[in-house]
């Protein structure tokens, strides 16, 4: 009799443990789904915010492209290939070359890690980023929401314009930090701006990227640098 009672207590104990485990597991899943849904809703709100829409500029160097402003359908491009195989819009090539010559003259050696991308290349990079977050345990909505902070959807990437470049160091001669520091203080002299500065994430729709520079022309670059604003704010001021 005593053994039977002990056995029942043991089963009851295990039963409670199993119930608690299942409840915790269900709640964890609910929280993940809830967070995922919140991220999705936040993203939807941001995508539909009219306040972020900026009319396309008639000047090719001032076209705003971000998650809310797509590449104009009539935008055309002629490319120049760099020595490492990357390509840029032929119109910015002389200024990019001039800037790199200025850096090398000061003992800093940059390389264009990423230049022009096709829509297909942009889509592949975006999908890889989404999958990386999926592998970390995010559901699709959450993975896509976070991926957009770092990689633009096809049709909303400046790399498809050919007038933006990711600049890193030739690691055999310089460090990325040296390159980023020089660019932050001098790129505007050649018509380039730090496209995604710190503190402007809500306006640009992209996280801080110290390597991503965009050609806007010397006049605009000077003003953007002096006022410490981003391209979106500069173009809004022109309206």
C-alpha positions, 0 to 999 in steps of 0.5 A: 500500500505504501509502495503504491502511494509512493508510486502515485506521488512520483507519477504526480510529480513527474506529471506536474513537471511535464505540464510545466515544461509544456507551458514554458515551451508554449509560452516561449513560442508565443513570445517569439511569435508575438515579437515577430508579429510586432516586428512585422507591424513596425516594418509595415508602418515604416514602409507605408509612412508618407513622410519618408517619400521624397520626390525624385530629383531631376539631378542624377547625383541627388536621387534619393533611394532607400526603403521608401524610395525606389530607383526611378524606372527611367534611370539609366547607367553607363559603367566603368570597370575598376582594376579589381573588377568592381564597377561604378557609374562612369560619371563618378569614376574621375572623382573616385579616382581623385579621392583614392589618389588623395588617400594614397598620397597620405599613406592610406590605401583603400579598395572598393569592396562593393560597387555596382550591383544588379537587381539579381545580385542584390536579391541574392545578398538580401536572401542570404541575410534573411536566411542567416537570421532564420538560422539564428532562430527568428521566424521569417517576418522577424528575419526580414525586418532585421535584414532590411536594416542592413541590406536593401531590397532589390530596387531600393539599393544605392548600389544599383545606381552605381554611384555608391561604393563600399570602401575598405582597406588594402589590408596589406598596407592599411587598416579599415579604421584608418580608411574610415577615419580619413573618409569621414573627414575628407570624402566631402572634398571630392563630392562623396558623403557618408551615406548612413551616419550614426543617429540618422537610422530612422531617417535613412532606414539603414544602420550606421555603415562607416564604409558606405559612401555615395557621390552627390557632388562637391556642393551638396557634399560640403553642405551635408558635411558642414550641417552634419545631416544625411541626404534625405534631410538635405533633399527635404531642405531643397523642397 
